[in-house]
Amino acid sequence: MAKTTNWGIIGLGKIAHKFAQDLTKVKNAHLLAVASSSSGRAQEFANAYGAPHAYGSYEGILDCPDLDVVYVATPHNLHHSNTLLCLQKGIAVLCEKPFAIHAGHAAEMIAMARAQDTFLMEALWTRFLPVTEKTLELIASGAIGEVLSIKADFGFKADFEPRSRLYDPHLGGGALLDIGIYPAFLAQLLLGKPSVIKALAHIGPTGVDEETGVVLQYDSGQMAHLHASIRSKTKTEAFIYGEHGTIHIHTRWHESTGLTLLKPDLRPQDFSFPMQGRGYHYEAQEVIHCLEAGLKESPRWPLASTQALMELLDAIRREAGIVYAEDGV
Ligand SMILES: NC(=O)c1ccc[n+]([C@@H]2O[C@H](COP(=O)([O-])OP(=O)(O)OC[C@H]3O[C@@H](n4cnc5c(N)ncnc54)[C@H](OP(=O)(O)O)[C@@H]3O)[C@@H](O)[C@H]2O)c1
């Protein structure tokens, strides 16, 4: 009989709720413990999702017996310290995106996981969606020929609240790290490491990028055009243009349930992938699969990919002048 995987969650905000809801759909998953830095919130959350253990501090969760993996769902600036906290105790971690504020922190987290021989994965959930798998399959089968360019955006209008996670630089606010990471992820997944990076950002009054535009070029001439905004709603679609056709991932593409294959002289071919939950169960399933197989990282979103993505985000930030206190400049 398959073992039950016992989950913990650190940081009980918006995404923690969504993840906990989806976790109920995952076979052999059990939410065992939750931890909050806010008074009373852990017990409330535990009651809502039937978790037997509630802790009033993040450190507290480390005392929970039989914990297999902790999902770190705090603001970006805390991912590094929260992940190290768990790994030091030998507890596996699924850490929200962006993995860290910069690649240096990411490297430390990965080094700790390796030193402790413990599983670690970035919660880049889009990687595990059926629509992403289908995109990879279509490209591998030659459906659009060689990929020539990618165009992907992600934009929504966030209420301007200077102390909120999206606008406060101390919490890693800004468009690029929060949502620009998705277009950057797609470019990396399909085209690898760019040779040229051009980027511009509009830096708002709190000092974070409210809008960022990126153009990437690759050794063999391919290009990626990426756009992220927290000051306006954009179509949030992805187009992958190939020699013989186009893959259009429907809005909002990072959580999409459908794509269309467009080929000259042929009727558009639609593919749809209805989802029961919001889509977070796919990444949770991947973690469980890896833990059951004794793997220390996911073959589908390995730590080298996480590190490379952080390095790409760092390089875009340097180009666009997006700076955080953690950069130490
Ligand atoms: N994969 C996705 O689709 C997705 C979607 C949204 C967000 N995210 C990621 O998940 C992370 C959390 O995002 P969220 O939208 O859930 O944020 P949120 O609603 O603001 O929740 C973050 C939680 O972190 C804890 N926290 C600790 N120190 C904090 C501080 N100084 N300020 C604010 N919160 C603090 C709080 O939980 P306690 O009070 O319980 O300690 C808070 O509720 C971010 O890194 C984001 O990139 C991912």
The ligand as a Gaussian input file, in Angstrom:
#p B3LYP/6-31G(d) Opt

LIG

0 1
 N        2.043000      29.608000      -7.635000
 C        1.151000      30.578000      -7.694000
 O        0.215000      30.553000      -8.468000
 C        1.276000      31.715000      -6.754000
 C        0.205000      32.596000      -6.624000
 C        0.318000      33.606000      -5.690000
 C        1.478000      33.737000      -4.953000
 N        2.495000      32.873000      -5.127000
 C        3.723000      33.009000      -4.342000
 O        3.439000      32.657000      -3.002000
 C        4.082000      33.537000      -2.111000
 C        3.041000      34.126000      -1.178000
 O        2.086000      34.839000      -1.931000
 P        0.591000      35.156000      -1.386000
 O       -0.120000      35.780000      -2.514000
 O        0.015000      33.974000      -0.728000
 O        0.921000      36.278000      -0.313000
 P        0.086000      36.700000       0.945000
 O       -1.366000      36.444000       0.734000
 O        0.527000      38.059000       1.311000
 O        0.579000      35.668000       2.054000
 C        1.906000      35.577000       2.448000
 C        1.960000      35.059000       3.877000
 O        3.318000      35.072000       4.298000
 C        3.388000      35.360000       5.693000
 N        4.244000      36.498000       5.984000
 C        5.342000      36.456000       6.776000
 N        5.915000      37.648000       6.884000
 C        5.183000      38.495000       6.143000
 C        5.275000      39.871000       5.877000
 N        6.253000      40.639000       6.373000
 N        4.340000      40.431000       5.084000
 C        3.376000      39.687000       4.569000
 N        3.239000      38.349000       4.782000
 C        4.124000      37.759000       5.588000
 C        1.953000      35.628000       6.150000
 O        1.474000      34.392000       6.654000
 P        1.382000      34.110000       8.221000
 O        0.727000      35.334000       8.808000
 O        0.536000      32.915000       8.290000
 O        2.756000      33.910000       8.729000
 C        1.210000      35.927000       4.866000
 O       -0.144000      35.604000       4.954000
 C        4.823000      34.561000      -2.961000
 O        6.196000      34.256000      -3.007000
 C        4.210000      34.416000      -4.353000
 O        5.136000      34.603000      -5.414000
 C        2.403000      31.868000      -6.009000

